Every structure is written in C-alpha cells, then in structure tokens.
Amino acid sequence: MRRFFGRRFFGSLLVIIGRQQILAHYQCTRFSSEMAAYNDPETWPKHWTATDIERLLRDNLSNPTSSPNYESLATLLRINDIKSLALLVRSFTKSPTPKTVDLEQNLRDNLNNMYDCAAMPLQERAPQLNALDSALSRQEDDTRNVACCTSPRGTGKTQFLKRFVFTKRAEAMKCGRVIVRCCDKTAHHSTSSKSRASWVSLILDDRTTSNQKAPDNIVARSTCEALCELIRTHVESVTGYSQAQSTYCNPKAAYATWMSETARFFGIPSSTKANMQPLIILDTCEILSEHDHKSLVHKSSGKPFSLLEAFCLAVPAPHRILVVGCNAAIKFSSATATVTDIGPLLPLGEDGYKNALAESWKYEADAVVRAPLFHLAGGVPRLLRLAHMKQPQTISLASGSINAFSRCFEVYSATARAQYPIQPAWFPQAYTCFLVSATKANVKASDIIPVNPVWKNPSITAAWDPGRTLMYSEAAMQSMGSYDPQRNRFLVAPITFSDVEVFKRHDAPILPSQLHPLLDASAITRTKHTDVDSWTLSSSLLYAVYARYLLAFWKNTNGGPWVPLQVVLEGAVPPADVPIVARYEVNLSCGVKLPTGRPSSAGRPMPGENAVTSLGGDDNHRCEAYIWCRPKNGPNCERQPIPLKLHIKCDTSPNKDKTKQMPIILVSADRQSGTYYDTITIDADAICSSSWLWSDTHSTVSPLLVAG
C-alpha cells in the first residue's frame, strides 16, 4: 500500500513539474515574443523558427508583395550572425514608427492640399476657428458631438482644417488621437490589402440604388463597419502594430481600442483634457452627402438620411466628428446628438486680401492691380492666388505691372472659368446668381432662384426642366457662389463669367462686362478720365438698375412688366425717402438705351419708353439718364420718365412740392449724406458692385465718377 501511494504521489509530482515547466516555457516564449522588436534581431529569441520570424515581420514589410526568405533569416539567427541578419532586416522592413506623429506629414499624406503648411496663418477665420474649438470641446456623456462646415470650392476649407489642427489639436494629433481624412482622396486610392475594402467604399455600400429594396433591418451595417475600419487602419498606421479586426468589431469597441492603443504607445495619461479626446475630421464630404442612405430616414420629414449623416450617426456618444465640404449639411435633430454648423468660409475682404499677401501667401503684387484683382476674384482665396500663377516670361497677372495686365488677363480668365464650370442645365440659375451678386440684391438662402422666362421655353432651352428649381443655399453647394447669411447676399466672382459664353445664350439681357467693366481687360489700361472710360463706368450703373428690375420681374412675371420702384432701389434709398419711392412703379422691359457715338449735351435723344435711357452728358463727364415710371395709384397714372442724374451738382433750392411731383434721383457715389430739397439721393454702392471704381479711395485706378 505504501509503495502504491508512493508511486502515485511521485507520478503526480512529475505531472505538476511538467506542467510548470510547460507553463514556464510558454510564459518565457510569450514574454520573448512581446519583447521582440521587428527591426532589432538582438531582441529575437534564439529558438525562433522561420514561421516565428514571418509572423513578426509580415505586417512591417516595406514591400508586402516581395517577401524575404524566412528560412535564411532563421539560419542566420541560429548561427548567431546578428550583424548580417540586422542588415538584411533593415533592407526590407519599414522604418520604426516614431513615438510622435508628424503633424505636417500626416496632413500632407491624408489631404489633397499638400503645398501649404498647417502653420500658415489664415485671415478673417479666427471667429470660426474659435467657434469650432468651443463646439468640439463640449463634454456631454450621453450625446455625440457633430460639427459641420459647408462652403463652396476655393474658399480655403482644407487649409482651414489644417490650421484648426495646428492651433487647437496639435497635441492630440501628435499622440494619434486625431484622424484626418479626405473622402475624395480615399475614394480614388486603393487599399494596401486587396482583400479589404476602404472605409469610403464600405459607406457607399449603404447608398440607395434604383432596384434595391430596403431591408427589414435598418441598421447602417456597412457604415458602422466603415467607421471601425477607418479607426483600425489609423491606429495601425500611427503605432506601427498590426490591429486585429476582432477588437474593432463595433463602433464602441473601436473607440475603446483606439484610446487604449494610443495611450499605451504614446504614453497618454488616463486623465486627459478635452482637446486630447478622439476626434475624426473629414474633408470633401460632398461625395457622401450627395447619396441617400438605403434605409435610414428622418422621422420628422420621412426623407432619407444622406450617407454623411448616417456616418455621423454611427459615431457613438460622447465622441466627436467634424465634417467639411461643398455640401456637408447635417440636418438630423436627435436627442443623442449635438450638431453645430459653423457657417460658410466667406470670401476675404480687402484688408484680409492685403494681409494674406504679406503674412500668409508671401506674394508680391503690384499696387496698381491689387484692387482690380480683388474685385474680379470676388475675394475668393483660390482665385486670388491663381492671379499669381506664372505665365510665359515668368510674369503673372498680379506681378507683371499694368502693361502686362491685358496680356495675362485672358489666360487668367479662362483658367478661373475652368475652376468653376457651369452645367448647361443650371445656366439660367447661375446667370441670375451673377445678377444678384453684381447688384448686391438681398436674398434669402431658402428663396427659389428666379429664371429668365425666355429661357423656360423648351424650343430655346432644350435642357429646361420646369420641375428643376434651385434655392440660393443649394446654388452655394454647387459652388455657383457664396451665400452670406449675415448680409443676405449671394456673392459670385465676376471673373468666372465671360461675355463670350453668355452671348451664346439666346436673349441674354445683360453681358457680364456691362456690369463689371474690368472684365474687358483693356479698360484698366486706358488713360485716366477719358470720355470712353467715364461713359463705360456710368453705364454700369444703368445696367445695374436694369438688372435689379429684371430680378424683380422674373420673380413675379404674372404681375406684368410694371414692378415697384422701391424693390428696384431696395437698400439704396434713405429711410426717410422710402415712402416717396414706394408710390411709383417702373417698367424697363425694353432694357438700356445708350447714345450712339460720342456723348454730348447737344441734340440729346428723348427718354425711351419702358427703358432706362442715357441721354449722354457734357464735357465735364456728367451724365443724365431717365427711368420709365408711373405713379401706382391716383386719378392720373400718366407714365413719365424720372431723371436719374449721375455726376451732377444738384439744385439745393427749397421745393415744398417734393412729395407731389416725380422726384429727381441723384446717384451719390461718395456715400456722403446730404440734404436736398428736390432730389432723392441713392447710394450707388448699394446697387452696383462696380461703384468702387468711382471712389476717391482707389485713385490708382481712376476715380471716374464722383457725385455732387
């Protein structure tokens, strides 16, 4: 019995010892594997086989399609030839991942704008940078945080993102806590793994197709997978370690792994500030917002979610995402989401342009052409910078002096129009937007854009679709211009239109150069104060009045050709005189009539009916014109021309019957208020974008028209 128990005890002891040895060997092997660095063979366990080495190196090869001979590497390890082994390993593996993400390089790799550094200061963007920082710094445990910015092409969206990361999230970016991606760039680049679709492709799998039935399960499965894949590949790239898909199986797990992996690799403490929390930033989001989701719908309207909205909804609370694009609108309202729209990036003002030249872009520009360039480009950053594009003989439009302006202008104009092509089907709306911008008319973002009724005729415009309407907000999303919500203005860069293209349209009532004289490149090089210049610029105001009339008429063609004069001159009349102007209506359906030949005070024509008529002027460059009006009400509705006087000294003698007779309208270009007893003074700058040419403040470009 004693022998039996002794043998049994001894056998159990051997089993325990064996298990401990196996466990110790496993722990030793596991410890050795964890301590092994792929780029340092000194840390590799000496017992490793070719299989072990392959497992370590396969995700760190500089060229995954060309694998090394792992058996040869195992042989070198076995004979302890570490020097030769290290030399070979360095030749076919990636450089070690740095312990800090290179902010500039990361942004260059993942965004389309690769030329401007993130440190470049921006002009007139500080309020939106601060508003965005405040919105994304909110700490709310039960809601996801979404910020969005919709702005047309060329307004500097990508550089805005780079500047935001540099000034507000640099520390988080360097520790792998910020993901920045360009949707367009990702969509056009294949993934390194042929067996795995890109995160953008996964999102697009959830879009609606014409022959597709909505599934019973409305969960955005592919969209959630896309979010997980985006996070997984990002963590893999910043840490240099392969990331198993199993730890990124759903959005919450993906965020948890993202935070833990970056905390371990970069040494981020557990108690971090709000600006160290994970943040996803997406650029060029219009390629997602233009598609509807196949199943998710808004409960309030019944309209489908866009793919962009679905992706934002996949982000779990309390995490943050910023989406930017020509159309990055997020319209869902949810108790579990806080949405902040920081508004569009508006064109620069003159001071912003001046500061950008000196501080941001470091460009030289001849003083004599700065003002013309600013107004031609409408303050749009892309178009302003385009003027510095080097042309033959190493000159540019901005730095080739006034003599080179006309030579470079045509190249600049063609290049600018190519940047902002107009789809033929939308030309009628784009033309209206141009008139609205040139005349500084007030419009609302939700207003339907009125269209020239002539172009609604299918025999003239074959592509016209009566059901195709467009709001000004939607026109901005198509980059027809920018909508300024503070001033209720729609802004179009004049250089994106040309007389040649507009002339091709049947019955285009106004050519671009008639509203913007400098679209004729030779205008800027003419001698100061010539008759040709004076009358060209004076006529631009007459065309602006006519354009205002057209906009009012097109908005309500059922009312006939007579429209309220108050609407035509909206914003340009002193408040005290508005009731007087409101008593009249105007008919300019016959357009603008200009004198033929050299204008003179002798033998002037009579005012034309239903038109704005220029009667010429005198040798002092004073111009007189008439607009065809009539009183709205009363027994005597006789049609009469109202004098429209440009560059003329008015008679200030008292006239108590001002409210009873047809008023004289004096155009004031110096914007100085004055009290006149027989006139109504209107501000030319309120209805004509070319009025800057008449001001003394631009003496380098000829002050061609000054009132009084």
Residue pairs with C-beta under 8 A, 6 or more apart in sequence:
29 45
32 44
32 45
33 45
33 52
33 56
35 43
36 43
36 44
36 45
36 56
37 43
37 96
38 56
38 57
38 60
38 89
38 93
39 60
39 89
39 90
39 93
39 95
39 96
40 86
41 77
41 82
41 85
41 86
41 89
42 82
42 86
44 53
44 56
44 77
45 52
46 77
46 78
46 80
48 74
48 77
49 74
50 70
50 71
50 73
50 74
51 70
53 70
53 73
53 74
53 77
54 67
54 70
57 68
57 70
57 89
57 93
58 64
58 67
59 241
59 242
60 93
60 94
60 240
61 67
61 68
61 92
61 93
61 94
62 92
62 93
62 94
63 92
64 192
66 92
68 88
68 92
73 85
73 88
73 89
76 82
76 84
76 85
76 88
77 85
94 240
96 240
97 238
97 239
97 240
97 241
99 265
99 266
99 267
100 174
100 175
100 266
101 173
101 174
101 175
101 176
101 238
103 118
103 165
103 166
103 170
103 173
103 174
104 117
104 118
106 173
106 180
107 118
107 162
107 165
107 180
108 114
110 180
110 181
110 182
110 185
111 158
111 161
111 162
111 180
111 182
111 185
111 283
112 158
112 182
112 184
112 185
112 283
112 284
113 158
113 159
113 162
116 159
116 162
117 162
118 162
118 163
118 165
118 166
119 166
120 159
120 162
120 163
120 360
121 163
121 359
121 360
122 129
122 156
122 159
122 160
122 163
122 360
123 348
123 352
123 353
123 355
123 356
123 359
123 360
124 346
124 348
124 349
124 352
125 156
125 160
125 163
125 345
128 149
128 160
128 342
128 343
128 345
129 160
129 163
129 164
129 167
129 168
131 340
131 342
132 147
132 149
132 164
132 168
132 322
132 340
132 342
133 164
133 168
133 275
135 145
135 147
135 338
135 340
135 342
136 145
136 147
136 279
136 320
136 322
137 274
137 275
138 145
138 274
138 338
139 274
139 318
140 317
140 318
140 338
141 317
141 318
142 317
142 318
142 336
143 317
143 318
143 335
143 336
143 337
143 338
144 312
144 313
144 315
144 316
144 317
144 318
144 319
144 320
144 321
144 336
144 337
144 338
145 318
145 319
145 320
145 321
145 337
145 338
145 340
146 312
146 315
146 320
146 321
146 322
146 323
146 330
146 337
146 338
146 339
146 340
147 320
147 321
147 322
147 323
147 339
147 340
147 341
147 342
148 322
148 323
148 324
148 328
148 329
148 330
148 339
148 340
148 341
148 342
149 157
149 160
149 322
149 323
149 324
149 325
149 328
149 341
149 342
149 343
149 344
149 345
150 324
150 325
150 326
150 327
150 328
150 329
150 341
150 344
150 476
150 477
151 157
151 324
151 326
151 344
151 345
151 482
152 326
152 344
152 476
152 477
152 479
152 480
152 481
152 482
153 326
153 382
153 419
153 420
153 479
154 380
154 381
154 382
154 383
154 419
154 420
154 479
155 344
155 345
155 346
155 347
155 380
155 381
155 382
155 482
156 345
156 381
156 382
157 283
157 324
157 325
157 345
158 182
158 283
160 324
160 345
161 180
161 281
161 283
161 322
161 324
164 281
164 322
165 173
165 178
165 180
165 281
168 275
169 178
169 275
169 279
171 275
171 276
172 178
172 275
172 276
172 277
172 279
173 180
174 266
175 262
175 266
175 268
175 276
176 234
176 235
176 238
176 239
176 262
176 265
176 266
177 259
177 262
177 268
177 276
177 277
177 278
177 279
178 278
178 279
178 280
178 281
179 230
179 231
179 234
179 278
179 279
179 280
179 281
180 281
180 283
181 230
181 280
181 281
181 282
181 283
182 282
182 283
182 284
183 200
183 282
183 283
183 284
183 285
183 287
183 288
183 325
184 283
184 284
184 287
185 284
186 198
186 199
186 200
187 198
187 200
187 201
187 204
187 287
189 198
190 198
191 197
191 198
191 233
196 229
197 205
197 229
198 229
199 226
199 227
199 229
199 230
199 233
200 226
200 287
200 288
202 222
202 223
202 225
202 226
202 229
203 222
203 223
203 226
203 288
203 307
203 310
203 311
204 288
204 291
204 307
205 222
206 220
206 221
206 222
206 223
206 293
206 294
206 295
206 307
206 310
207 291
207 292
207 293
207 294
207 307
208 291
208 292
208 293
208 294
208 304
209 294
212 294
214 294
214 295
215 294
215 295
217 295
218 295
218 296
220 293
220 295
220 296
220 310
220 313
220 314
223 293
223 307
223 310
223 311
223 314
224 250
224 251
224 314
226 311
226 314
227 251
227 254
227 311
227 314
227 315
228 245
228 248
228 249
228 250
228 251
228 253
228 254
229 248
230 280
231 248
231 254
231 255
231 257
231 258
232 243
232 245
232 248
232 254
232 257
233 243
234 258
235 243
235 257
235 258
235 261
235 262
236 242
236 243
238 262
238 265
239 261
239 262
239 265
241 261
241 265
243 257
243 261
247 253
247 254
247 257
248 254
248 257
251 314
251 315
251 316
252 316
255 278
255 316
255 319
258 278
259 278
262 268
263 269
263 270
268 276
277 319
277 320
278 319
278 320
279 320
279 321
279 322
280 315
280 319
280 320
280 321
280 322
281 321
281 322
281 324
282 288
282 321
282 322
282 323
282 324
282 325
283 324
283 325
284 324
284 325
284 326
285 308
285 323
285 324
285 325
285 327
285 328
286 325
286 326
286 327
286 328
286 477
287 325
288 306
288 307
288 308
288 311
289 306
289 307
289 308
289 309
289 325
289 327
289 328
289 329
290 306
290 327
291 306
291 307
292 304
292 305
292 306
292 307
293 304
293 305
293 306
293 307
293 309
293 310
294 304
296 304
296 305
296 309
296 310
296 313
297 303
297 304
297 305
298 304
298 305
298 331
298 332
300 333
305 313
305 332
306 329
308 323
308 328
308 330
309 330
309 331
309 332
312 321
312 323
312 330
312 332
312 337
313 332
313 334
313 337
315 321
317 336
317 337
323 330
326 477
326 478
326 479
327 477
329 341
329 477
330 339
330 341
332 339
333 339
343 485
344 476
344 482
344 483
344 484
344 485
346 379
346 482
346 484
346 491
347 378
347 379
347 380
347 381
347 482
347 491
347 493
348 356
348 379
348 380
348 381
348 384
349 379
350 371
350 374
350 379
352 379
353 370
353 374
353 379
353 384
354 370
356 381
356 384
357 363
357 364
357 365
357 370
361 385
361 388
363 385
363 388
363 398
363 399
364 398
364 399
365 373
365 387
365 388
365 398
365 399
366 398
366 399
366 400
366 401
366 402
367 700
368 401
368 402
368 700
368 701
369 397
369 398
369 401
369 402
369 405
369 524
370 398
371 692
371 698
371 700
371 701
372 405
372 518
372 524
372 701
373 384
373 387
373 397
373 398
374 384
375 494
375 516
375 518
375 689
375 690
375 692
376 383
376 493
376 494
376 495
376 516
376 518
376 519
377 383
377 384
377 386
377 387
377 416
377 493
377 495
378 437
378 491
378 492
378 493
378 494
378 495
379 491
379 493
380 482
380 493
382 419
383 416
383 419
383 493
383 495
383 496
386 412
386 415
386 416
386 419
387 396
387 397
387 398
387 412
388 396
388 397
388 398
388 399
389 396
389 397
389 412
389 415
390 396
391 397
391 400
391 408
391 411
395 404
395 408
396 408
397 404
397 405
397 408
397 409
397 411
397 412
400 407
400 408
402 524
402 525
403 525
405 521
405 524
405 525
406 521
406 522
406 524
406 525
409 521
410 521
412 495
413 495
413 498
413 519
413 521
416 493
416 495
416 496
417 495
417 496
417 497
417 498
417 501
419 496
420 479
420 480
420 493
420 496
422 430
422 480
423 478
424 463
425 463
425 464
425 465
425 468
426 470
426 478
426 480
427 505
428 451
428 452
428 455
428 456
428 461
428 464
429 449
429 451
429 470
429 475
429 480
430 475
430 480
431 452
431 502
431 505
431 508
432 449
432 450
432 451
432 452
432 551
432 554
433 449
433 472
433 475
433 480
433 481
433 490
433 492
434 492
434 494
434 497
434 512
435 441
435 510
435 515
435 547
435 550
435 551
436 443
436 472
436 489
436 490
436 492
436 551
437 481
437 489
437 490
437 491
437 492
437 494
437 689
438 492
438 494
438 515
438 516
438 544
438 547
438 688
438 689
438 690
439 515
439 544
439 547
439 548
439 551
439 687
439 688
439 689
440 489
440 571
440 685
440 686
440 687
440 688
440 689
441 489
441 490
441 548
441 551
441 570
442 487
442 488
442 489
442 570
442 571
443 472
443 488
443 489
443 490
444 472
444 488
445 471
445 472
445 473
445 476
445 483
445 485
446 471
446 472
446 473
447 471
447 472
448 469
448 470
448 471
449 469
449 470
449 471
449 472
449 475
450 551
450 554
450 555
451 554
452 507
452 509
452 550
452 554
453 554
453 557
454 460
454 506
454 507
455 461
455 464
455 505
455 506
455 507
456 464
456 466
457 464
458 464
460 506
460 507
461 506
470 478
472 483
472 490
473 483
475 481
475 483
475 490
476 482
476 483
476 490
480 492
481 490
481 491
481 492
481 493
482 490
482 491
483 489
483 490
483 491
484 490
484 491
494 512
494 515
494 516
494 518
494 519
494 689
495 519
497 512
497 519
498 512
498 519
499 511
499 512
499 513
499 519
502 508
502 511
502 512
503 511
509 546
509 550
509 591
510 543
510 546
510 547
510 550
512 519
513 519
513 520
514 539
514 540
514 543
514 592
515 540
515 543
515 544
515 547
515 688
515 689
515 690
516 540
516 689
516 690
517 523
517 536
517 537
517 540
517 690
517 693
518 524
518 690
518 693
523 533
523 536
524 701
526 532
526 533
527 533
528 702
529 621
529 702
529 704
531 598
531 599
531 621
533 702
533 704
534 617
534 621
534 623
534 647
534 704
534 705
535 594
535 599
535 614
535 617
535 623
537 690
537 693
537 694
537 704
537 705
538 614
538 617
538 623
538 646
538 647
538 704
538 705
539 592
539 594
539 614
540 688
540 690
541 646
541 667
541 684
541 687
541 688
541 690
541 691
542 592
542 594
542 612
542 614
542 625
542 644
543 592
544 687
544 688
544 689
544 690
545 568
545 569
545 588
545 612
545 627
545 644
545 687
546 588
546 591
546 592
546 612
548 567
548 568
548 569
548 570
548 687
549 563
549 568
549 586
549 588
549 612
550 588
552 563
552 564
552 567
552 568
553 561
553 563
553 589
556 563
561 587
561 589
561 610
562 585
562 586
562 587
562 630
563 585
563 586
563 587
564 582
564 584
564 585
564 586
564 632
565 581
565 582
565 584
565 585
565 586
565 627
565 629
566 573
566 578
566 581
566 582
566 584
568 586
569 581
569 665
569 682
569 687
571 683
571 686
571 687
572 682
572 683
572 684
572 686
572 687
573 581
573 680
573 682
574 673
574 680
574 681
577 663
577 680
577 681
580 658
580 659
580 663
580 680
581 663
581 680
582 632
583 631
583 632
583 633
584 629
584 630
584 631
584 632
584 642
584 662
585 629
585 630
585 632
586 627
586 628
586 629
587 610
587 628
587 629
587 630
587 639
588 610
588 611
588 612
588 627
588 628
589 610
589 611
590 608
590 609
590 610
590 611
591 611
591 612
592 611
592 612
592 613
592 614
593 605
593 608
593 611
593 612
593 613
593 614
594 614
595 604
595 605
595 614
595 615
595 616
599 614
599 616
599 617
599 623
600 616
600 617
600 618
601 616
601 617
601 618
601 619
604 615
604 616
604 624
605 613
605 615
607 613
607 615
607 626
607 628
607 641
608 628
609 628
609 639
610 628
611 628
612 625
612 626
612 627
612 628
612 644
613 625
613 626
613 627
613 628
613 641
614 623
614 624
614 625
615 623
615 624
615 625
615 626
616 623
616 624
617 623
617 624
617 646
617 647
620 647
621 647
621 704
621 705
622 645
622 646
622 647
622 648
623 645
623 646
623 647
623 648
624 643
624 644
624 645
624 646
624 648
625 643
625 644
625 645
625 646
626 641
626 642
626 643
626 644
627 641
627 642
627 644
627 665
628 639
628 641
629 639
629 640
629 641
629 642
629 662
630 637
630 638
630 639
630 640
631 637
631 638
640 662
642 662
642 663
642 664
642 665
643 664
643 665
644 665
644 667
645 664
645 665
645 666
645 667
645 679
646 667
646 705
646 707
647 667
647 669
647 705
647 706
647 707
648 666
648 707
649 708
650 664
650 666
650 676
650 678
650 679
650 708
651 678
652 675
652 676
652 677
652 678
653 677
653 678
654 677
655 677
655 678
658 677
658 678
663 678
663 679
663 680
664 678
664 679
664 680
665 679
665 680
665 681
665 682
666 676
666 679
666 680
666 681
666 682
666 707
667 681
667 682
667 684
667 707
668 674
668 681
668 682
668 683
668 684
668 707
668 708
669 684
669 685
669 691
669 694
669 695
669 705
669 706
669 707
670 695
670 696
670 706
670 707
670 708
671 683
671 685
672 708
673 681
674 681
674 708
684 691
684 694
684 705
684 707
685 691
685 692
692 698
693 701
693 702
693 703
693 704
693 705
694 703
694 704
694 705
694 706
695 703
695 706
696 703
696 706
